[in-house]
Amino acid sequence: MRRIATVGVASGQAGRHGGCWRGPLVLRNSLGLKRYCAAQGLQLVWHALLQADERAGKLEAVTGLCRQVARFASALVRQHRPFLFLGGDHATAMGVWQGVMGALPESHRLGLIWIDAHMDAHTFETTLSGNVHGMPVAGLLGQGDRLLTRVYGGTRHLQPEDLVLLGVRSYEPAEQRLLERLGVRVIGMPELNEPGALRSRLVETAAHLSRQVDVLGISIDLDAVDPRDAPAVGVPEPGGIAGDELVAALAAIAGAPRLVGMEIAEFCPRHEREEKTVQLIGRLIAALYGESGEIRTLYRSFGSAGEGIKSTSSPISRSQAS
């Protein structure tokens, strides 16, 4: 039985979609998820269920929670333990990946694959909603205004060339301008609609990043998946990735060199139907960590990185959802 270090992050303060904070609690208590993981030779070992300070203001609560998350992520990396973080809203990705970077030597770099319907690249100066869960990419890149920089709190940031977004189909012009100016690669849904395209792109992306970084992480916002396959999200966006496609794509990179862990965010139980989303979460975890696709972490040999990726872009639809 393979034991996976798991941390729940009960965060809902960074958005306006009630119930998201309950996601990790539901997953921790889900007998169905436990049984499915056990059938795949996995046991999720829950180290903590982190919660925001209820006495703090909204931004202070998000800031404090990101600090807690960062400490756990750093500790797991230093212990050489592949990890799984389950959220809550996606703002706490700032804590997860800041924590990973904080555990690395100064000269080492993190590569991050961000699978999301949205760019999440707003700042407080560009946001239309004020929701911090639409800002973690900007924070991780060190592009925040004074307020977002304070919420982020860290001193380590991603290099733009070490970040790739997949599945994007809803964004605002200010986010697009920021990521285009920095040269961040965005692979939108028009590039992923052909059968097998997501698997191919994900394999190429993991191989490309693995050649230039020291550790590799995966951050999944469940709204990247089509709502028919993952209904329990706060900001559903039609026309997304098929659940089966994402499972197959993750299984294809389970042996990627230098992969340290995965984060799955934005599970909102109040919108669940027939445990569709919980079942998908179990399948995603098993695809990366289960017996059919054992993860190779940075602590193993580097191996072959494969072929590089082409620098292409596609038009993406716009929305005011972030």
N, C-alpha and C positions, 0 to 999 in steps of 0.2 A: 504494500500500500504506500503510495507516494504522498507525503505530507507537504502541503503548500501553505506557507505563512500568509495569513489573510487578515486584513485590517478593514473594518467597516468605518465609514465616515458619514455620520448622520447629519448632513448639511442640507439646509433648505433656505438659509437666510440670503443667499446670493441671487435668488430668483423670486418670481411672484406666482409660482405654481405650487400650491399647497400639497403636502403629502410626500414630496420628494425625500424629505429627511427620514421618512420611515423605511425607505428602500433597504438599507443595510440590515435593519432589525428584522424585516420580513425574510430576507435571504438567510440570515443567521439561523432563524427558527424554521426554515422550510425543510420539512421531511423529504419532500420530493427532490429538492436540490441535493440533500445529503445522499439519498439513495442513488441518484443518477451519478454523482461523483464517485461513490463507492463502486458502482458497476464498471466505472472506467479506471479503477485502481487508484482513486484519489481520495484524500481526506483533507478538507479545508480546516486548518488549525487556526482558530480565531484568536489573535493576540490582543485585540482591543475592539471596542465599538466607541469611536471618538465622537463627542458631542460638543456643540458650541456652548459657551457660557450664556445661560438664559438671562443673566442680569446685565449683560453688556448690550450696547447699541448694535445696530445691524452690522456696520462696517467693522466695529471692534470685534464682534463675534466671528465674522469671517476671517479677520486677521489672526485672531487667536487660534482658530481651528486649523488654519494653514500652518501655523507654527507647530502645533501638535503633530499634524500629518508629516511634516518635514522631519521631525525627530524620529518618528517610526521608520520612515523610508530610509533615512541615513543609517539607522541601526541595522536594518535588514541587509542593506548592501554591504556594510562592514562585516556582517556575519556570513556573507557569501550565501544568502538564502534567496532563491527566486521568490518573488512576492506577487500578491494579488490584493489590490485595493478596490473596494466596492463602495460607491457613493450612492447617494446624495448628489447635490448639484455639482456641476463640473468646475466651479471656481476653485475647489480644493486640489485640482490638478497642479495649481501653483505650488502647493505644499509638497505633493508627491515628487515632482520632478526637480524642484529646488532641493529637496532632501537628498535625492540621488546624486545630484551634482555636488552637493556639499560633502558627500562621503568620498568623493574622488580626489586624487591629487590635482593640484592646480592646473597642470598641463593636460589633463585628460578631459575628453569631450563626451557629452551625451548626444546620441541621435534619437529623435523622437518621431514616431509615426502616429499621427493624430487623425483618427477616423471619426468624422463628425458631419452632420448636415450643415453646420454653421462654421464660420471662420473663427469666431470667438476672439476677434482681434480689435475690439473696441477699447477705448479708454473713457475715463469720466468726461473728457472733453468732446468725444464724438458720439457717445451713446444716446440713443433715443429713449431707452427704457430705464436707464440707471441700474440695470441688473448686472452684478459683478460676474455672474456665470457666463456673460458674453465677453469677458475680458482676459481669461487666463493665457491665451496665446500672446497677447500684447505684453502681459506681465512677464511671462517666461522669456520673451525676447528682449526685455529691458527697455520697452518702448512706452512705458506708462507715464502719465502725467504725475504731478507730485502726490496726489491722493492714491492713485493706483500703485505707485512705487512704495508708498507706506504700507498698503495692504500686502503687497508682495513680500517686502521686508528682507529679501535675500540679496546677496552680493554676486551670486553666480547666475549667469544667463545662458540661454541657448544661442548658438551661432545660427543665423538664418539658413545657411546651407545645410545645417544638421536637422532641419525640420521639414517634414512633408505632410501635407493635409490631403486626405482622401475622402471622397463621397460628398464633397461640399455642393450644396444646391440652393442655399439661402444665405444672403449676406447683404450688407449695406456698402455703398460706394466708398465710405471712409476706410472700412476694413480692407477692401480690395486695394485701395491706393497704398495703404501702409505695407501690405504684404508684397505688392508689386515693387515698391520702392526698395524694400529689403532684399528682394530676389528669392522669397520663399516659394517653393514649388507647391502648387495647388492642383490636385487632380480631381476635377469635377465629375459629376455623374454622367455627362455626355461621353466621357472617356471610358466609362465602366459599364455601359449598358449591354455590350455584346457578351454572350455566354463565355465564361472563363476569363473575362477581361480583368476583373478584380483580382483574381488569383495571380494572374501574370504580372499586373502592376505591383502588387504587394511583394511578390518574390523579388522583382527587379529593384524595388525601393529598399527592401531590407538588405539586399546584396550591395547596393550602391552605398548606403549609409555605413554598413559594416566595414567598408574599406577605409573610411575616413574618421570614424569615431572609435572610442574605447568601450562604451557600453551602449546598448540599444534598448529602448522602451516602447510600449504600445499603449496609447490612451484611446479608449473607445467611449464615445457618447452614444447611447442607444438610439438616439434620434437619427443617427446615420442609417439605421435599418428602416426599411419601409414599414409604416404603421400597421400593415396587415400582418406582419410577422413579429413586431414588437410594439404592441399598442400602449404599453404602460410607460409612457414618457410624457414630460410636461409640455414639450414643444414639438408635436408631430409634424413631419414634413413629407407629403406624398412623393412618390417617385424615387424612393430610396433603394438602398442595397437589399437584395433578398437575403433573408436569414441564412438559407442554405449556402449561398455564395460566400458570405462572410465566414461561416464555419469552415468551409473548404479552403478558403484563402489562409486563415490562421493555421490550419493543419499543415499547409504547404510551407510555412515559415517556422514551424515548431523547432526545427533544428538550426535556425539562423545563429551564426556566431555572435557572441557578446550580448545576447538577449538576457536582460535581468528581471523583467517583470511586466505586468500588465495592470492597467486600471480600467474599470468599467463604471461609468457614471450615468446619472440622470434616470435611474429606475424609479418610477412613480407608481406605487402599488394601487392607488385609487383608480387608475385607469386600466388595471389588468383585466384580461378576459381569458378564462379557461387556462390560466397559468402559462399562456403562450410565451410571455416575456421571461418568466423564471426558467422555463425549459430552454429557451434560447441562451440565456446566461450560462446555464449548466453546459450546454453544448460548446459554447465559446471557450469556457474554461478547459473542458476536456480536449478540445482541438489543440490547445497550446500545451497543456500539461499532462494529458492522459496517456495511456499506454500506446495509443496509435501515433502519437507525435511527441516524443520526449524533448523537452527544451534543453538546449545547450547554453549555458551561461558563459559570462566572460571568464569564468574560472577554468574553462576547458580550452582546448586548442582552438586556434582561430579558424583553420580550415580554408576552403575556397570561398571567395566572395561572389563568384559568378560574374555575369555581365553587367555593365552599367545601364543607366536609364537615360532615355532621350529627354531633352528639355522641351516639352510641349505644353500647350495650354488649350483649354476649351472654354466656350462661353458658359456661364452659370446663371441660373435664374435668380432674381432678387426678391427679398422679402423684408419685412420690418420685424421679424420674430426675435432677433438677437437682443 
